[in-house]
């Protein structure tokens, strides 16, 4: 029963960490690229980029690729942690048998 309340409180904390910033942040969310471009233009309005992007992607596609990259990274991390935990458990089991 104690673990149930602990899990419920952790779930509530995670929900609050996700929802509260969305409620209290005013304005649009922008990427680091846009912020950097604005800062460079403010410092030197005559600055010209060294090269152009290979393709201009719509915002939705760019967001989708970013989310895909994050999902793949989370999958790799999750797989690695699971693999290491499994090896650790198997080693403990083998040590108990011997």
N, C-alpha and C positions, 0 to 999 in steps of 0.2 A: 504494500500500500504506500510505503514511503517513496519508493521509486516512481510510482504513478504520479504523485504530486510533484516530484522533482522534474520529471519529464514534461508535465503540463506547464510548469513554470518556465522551463527552458523554451518550450514551444511558444509560449506567450511572449517571452523576451525576443525571440527571433521575429515574430510577427510585428512587435513594436519597433524593432530596428528597421524593418522594411517600410512600415506604414508611416511612422512619425516624420522621417525626412521628407516624404512626399507631401505631407500636409503642411509642413512649415517652410519649405523652400519655395520662394516665389520666383517666377521667371522660367526661362527655357533652360533645358540641359544642353550643354554644348560639349563638343569634343575638345581634346587637347590640341588637335591640329588647327581648329578654328581660333582658339585662344592664342596660339603661337603666331598665327598669321596676323591677328589683330595687333599683338604686341610689336611685331616686326614692322608693320605698317605705321604704327604710332611712332616708333623710334626713327625709322627712315622711310618716308613716304615714296621715295624713288627706287626702292629696292625691287629688283626683278629676280624671280626664282631662276635657279640654274637649269631646271628642266621641268617639263610638263608631265603630269601623270599619263600613264599609258592609256587609261580609260577613265572617263568620268562616270561613276556609278550613281544611280539614284539613291536617295537616303535609305529607302527600305532595303535595298540590296546590300548596302554598306552595313546596315545594322544586322542583317541576317548573317553576313559573313563574320562579323564580330561575335555574334552569339554562337555561331557554329565553332569558331575558334575557341571560345570559352568552354563550350560543351566538350569538345575534343580534349582540351587540357584537363578539365575536371574528370573525364573518363580515364585518362592516362594516370592521373594522380590517384583516383579511386581504385583502379586496377592494381597499381603498384602497392598501395597501402594494404589492400586485401591479400595480395600475394605474399607480402612480408609477414602479415599477421598469420596467414595460413602456415607459412614455414615455421614461424615461432611456435604455434600451437602443435604442429607435427613434431618439432624438436622436443617440446615439453612432454608429449605423449611417449616418444621414444626413450627419453630419459627416465620416465616413470616405469617403463617396461623393463629397463636394464637395471 
